Amino acid sequence: MSGNAEVCVKKGRGRPKLFDRDSALDKALELFWAHGYEATSLADLVQATGAKAPTLYAEFENKEGLFRAVMDRYIEKFAEQRKMALACPERSVAQGIESYFRSTAACFTDGKKPAGCFFICTSTALSADSGEVAEMLRTRHHLQETALLDFLQLRQQQGELSAACNVKQMACYLSCVLQGMSVRAREGASREELDGIIDTMMKLWPTLATPLSA
């Protein structure tokens, strides 16, 4: 082979494709979201991400490490976006809660990704062998209730909610409604159906925001 031919071959080979971490996390997120932690194998993840197993191991150590990174990716992409609905000071407490729930309903049913909440969907059907994964899911899922509680406590401090309101109980109730919406979305409920649940909840809001002793 001539010198020129060797140069052409080397140029044709090009540089090896770099590992795109965010793209791999997005693809792994959809896979775990759709099928759950235990039902998703390393072979599935390799096929979905397009990365070789050694590459995934080098980046995330193991399947559990990849799942941990996927949970953080979900919070970054979706949970934090919905949380921003609570951050607008111009909205009343009721408007902030409604905006948060409407944006969550849109996320649960947009059709571009698996329906429902990632944390709730992936926490089902975990065996005793996945105790650490279950605890990770539980901890991160509680961040949703914590965000609601922080919002309600802030508005209570600002005088918009009575000091006698049990905001911790309110946050727990609202979190349960969100979990129910996730289950319904997973079962095929439409955005309109979830919005109907929110309509009912907002009609009940004056009662929810009234101290039990009032």
C-alpha positions in Angstrom: 0.0 0.0 0.0 1.4 3.4 -0.9 1.9 6.2 1.6 -1.0 8.2 0.1 -3.3 5.2 0.4 -2.4 4.8 4.1 -3.2 8.4 4.8 -6.6 8.0 3.1 -7.4 4.9 5.2 -6.4 6.7 8.4 -8.5 9.8 7.5 -11.5 7.6 6.6 -11.5 5.9 10.0 -12.0 9.2 11.8 -12.0 9.7 15.5 -13.9 7.3 17.8 -17.3 8.5 18.8 -17.4 10.2 22.2 -19.7 9.0 24.9 -22.7 11.4 25.2 -23.6 11.1 28.9 -26.8 13.2 28.8 -28.1 11.4 25.8 -27.4 8.0 27.4 -29.1 9.1 30.6 -32.2 10.3 28.7 -32.5 7.0 26.9 -31.9 5.0 30.1 -34.5 7.2 31.8 -37.2 6.3 29.3 -36.3 2.6 29.6 -36.4 2.5 33.4 -39.6 4.6 33.4 -41.4 2.3 31.1 -40.3 -1.1 32.5 -39.1 -0.5 36.0 -35.7 -1.1 37.6 -35.6 -4.9 37.9 -37.2 -5.6 34.5 -34.6 -3.5 32.7 -31.5 -5.5 32.0 -27.9 -4.3 31.2 -28.4 -5.7 27.7 -31.5 -3.5 27.3 -29.5 -0.4 28.5 -26.7 -1.2 26.1 -29.1 -1.4 23.2 -31.0 1.7 24.1 -28.0 3.9 24.8 -25.8 2.6 22.0 -22.9 2.5 24.5 -20.9 -0.7 25.1 -21.2 -2.3 28.6 -17.6 -1.4 29.6 -18.4 2.2 28.8 -21.5 2.2 31.0 -19.5 0.5 33.8 -16.7 3.0 33.5 -19.1 5.9 33.7 -21.6 4.6 36.3 -19.9 1.6 38.0 -23.0 -0.6 37.7 -26.7 -0.7 37.0 -27.6 0.8 40.3 -25.1 3.7 39.7 -26.7 4.3 36.3 -30.2 4.3 37.9 -29.1 6.8 40.6 -27.8 9.1 37.9 -31.1 8.6 36.0 -33.1 9.7 39.1 -31.1 12.9 39.3 -31.7 13.4 35.6 -35.4 13.1 36.1 -35.4 15.7 38.9 -33.3 18.0 36.7 -35.5 17.7 33.6 -39.0 17.4 35.0 -39.4 17.7 38.8 -37.5 21.0 38.9 -39.5 22.4 36.0 -42.8 21.7 37.8 -41.4 23.1 41.0 -40.9 26.4 39.3 -44.7 26.7 39.1 -44.6 27.3 42.9 -41.9 29.9 42.7 -44.0 32.8 41.2 -44.6 35.3 44.1 -47.3 37.1 42.1 -49.6 34.1 42.3 -51.8 33.4 45.3 -51.2 30.2 47.2 -54.2 28.6 45.5 -53.0 29.7 42.1 -49.5 28.4 42.8 -50.9 25.0 43.8 -53.1 24.8 40.8 -50.3 25.8 38.4 -48.1 23.1 39.9 -50.8 20.4 39.5 -51.7 21.5 35.9 -48.1 21.3 34.9 -47.7 17.9 36.5 -50.8 16.6 34.7 -49.3 17.8 31.4 -46.0 16.0 32.2 -47.8 12.8 33.2 -49.8 12.6 29.9 -47.8 14.4 27.2 -47.4 11.1 25.2 -43.7 11.8 24.4 -42.5 9.7 27.3 -44.0 7.0 29.6 -47.0 8.1 31.5 -47.1 9.0 35.2 -44.4 9.8 37.7 -41.1 8.1 37.2 -40.6 7.5 41.0 -43.9 5.9 41.5 -43.8 3.8 38.3 -40.3 2.5 39.0 -40.9 1.8 42.7 -43.6 -0.8 42.0 -42.7 -4.5 41.9 -39.3 -4.2 43.6 -38.2 -7.3 45.4 -36.5 -7.4 48.8 -33.1 -7.7 46.9 -33.6 -4.1 45.7 -33.9 -2.5 49.1 -31.2 0.1 48.5 -32.9 1.1 45.2 -36.3 1.3 47.0 -34.8 3.6 49.6 -33.3 5.9 46.9 -36.6 6.1 45.2 -38.4 6.8 48.5 -36.0 9.6 49.4 -36.2 11.4 46.1 -39.9 10.9 45.9 -40.3 12.7 49.2 -38.6 15.7 47.7 -42.0 16.4 46.0 -43.8 16.6 49.3 -41.0 18.6 50.7 -41.3 21.2 47.9 -45.1 21.5 48.6 -44.5 21.8 52.3 -41.8 24.5 51.8 -44.2 26.5 49.6 -47.1 26.2 52.1 -44.9 27.2 55.0 -43.6 30.2 53.2 -47.1 31.4 52.4 -48.1 30.7 55.9 -45.2 32.9 57.2 -46.3 35.6 54.8 -49.8 35.5 56.3 -51.7 34.0 53.3 -52.5 30.9 55.2 -53.7 30.9 58.8 -51.1 30.1 61.4 -53.6 27.4 62.6 -53.5 25.5 59.3 -51.7 22.2 59.5 -49.5 22.7 56.4 -47.7 19.5 56.9 -51.0 17.6 56.7 -52.0 19.7 53.6 -48.7 18.8 51.9 -49.2 15.1 52.6 -52.7 15.2 51.2 -51.6 17.0 48.1 -48.8 14.5 47.6 -51.3 11.7 47.8 -53.5 13.3 45.1 -50.4 13.6 42.9 -49.7 9.9 43.4 -53.3 9.0 42.5 -53.0 11.1 39.3 -49.8 9.2 38.4 -51.5 5.9 38.8 -54.5 7.0 36.7 -52.1 8.4 34.0 -50.3 5.1 33.9 -53.6 3.3 33.4 -54.3 5.5 30.4 -56.1 8.5 31.8 -56.0 11.6 29.5 -54.9 15.1 30.3 -58.6 16.1 30.5 -59.3 13.4 33.0 -56.5 14.6 35.3 -57.6 18.2 34.9 -61.0 17.1 36.1 -59.4 15.8 39.3 -57.6 19.1 39.7 -60.9 21.0 39.1 -62.5 19.0 42.0 -59.5 19.6 44.3 -59.5 23.3 43.7 -63.2 23.5 44.5 -62.2 21.9 47.8 -59.3 24.3 48.3 -61.2 26.7 50.6 -62.0 23.8 52.9 -58.4 22.5 52.7 -57.0 25.9 53.7 -59.4 26.3 56.6 -58.1 25.3 60.1 -59.9 22.2 61.4 -60.7 24.1 64.6 -62.4 27.0 62.7 
